[in-house]
Amino acid sequence: MSIRKDYEYDASIFSEEPEKIAALKWIIAKKLNDVDRTLILLYTDCLSYRKLGKRLHLSHTTVAGEIRRIKAFILEEYNKIKNNG
């Protein structure tokens, strides 16, 4: 009987996010300001400093610098969560 219970269908396994992804989403949603959140989300859509710079009428070097800063902040916040959790 315990074997049957161990292998019962559990729909929640399809909706659970890995811890790392959930933490990163939380950081992006709660720790970034609106501008930084928008910039990093646009970057994930474009995956190119030049394309994003063109969209925002900024130089690709400005975009690259801002994305590096935001990534560093996200990593710092993630490490805080990981080390404290």
C-alpha positions in Angstrom: 0.0 0.0 0.0 2.8 2.5 0.7 4.3 1.8 -2.7 1.0 2.8 -4.4 0.9 6.0 -2.3 4.5 6.9 -3.3 3.6 6.6 -7.0 0.2 8.3 -6.9 -0.4 11.0 -9.6 0.4 14.4 -8.3 -0.5 17.3 -10.6 1.5 19.8 -8.6 4.8 18.4 -9.9 4.1 20.1 -13.2 3.5 23.5 -11.7 6.3 23.7 -9.3 9.2 25.9 -10.3 12.8 25.0 -9.5 14.0 27.0 -6.5 16.6 29.0 -8.4 14.1 30.2 -11.0 11.5 31.1 -8.4 14.1 33.1 -6.5 15.3 34.9 -9.7 11.7 35.8 -10.6 11.1 37.1 -7.1 14.3 39.3 -7.2 13.3 40.7 -10.6 9.7 41.4 -9.5 10.4 42.7 -6.0 13.9 44.0 -5.8 14.4 45.8 -9.1 13.0 49.2 -9.8 10.6 49.7 -12.7 13.3 50.9 -15.1 15.8 48.1 -14.3 13.1 45.5 -14.4 11.9 46.7 -17.8 15.5 46.9 -19.1 16.4 43.3 -18.1 13.1 41.9 -19.4 13.6 43.7 -22.8 17.2 42.4 -22.8 16.0 38.8 -22.3 13.7 39.3 -25.3 16.4 40.9 -27.6 19.5 39.1 -26.3 21.5 41.8 -28.0 22.9 45.0 -26.7 22.8 46.6 -30.1 19.2 45.6 -30.8 18.1 46.8 -27.4 20.0 50.0 -27.8 18.4 50.6 -31.1 14.9 50.1 -29.6 15.6 52.5 -26.7 17.7 55.0 -28.7 20.7 54.4 -26.6 24.2 53.3 -27.5 25.0 49.6 -27.1 27.8 50.4 -24.7 25.3 52.2 -22.4 22.9 49.3 -22.6 25.8 46.8 -21.9 26.9 48.7 -18.9 23.4 48.9 -17.5 22.7 45.2 -18.1 26.0 44.3 -16.4 25.0 46.4 -13.4 21.6 44.8 -13.2 22.9 41.3 -13.6 25.5 41.9 -10.8 22.7 43.2 -8.5 20.5 40.2 -9.3 23.4 37.8 -8.6 24.2 39.6 -5.3 20.6 39.4 -4.2 20.4 35.7 -5.2 23.5 34.9 -3.2 22.0 36.6 -0.2 18.9 34.4 -0.5 21.0 31.3 -1.1 23.3 31.9 1.9 20.5 32.9 4.3 18.0 30.4 3.2 
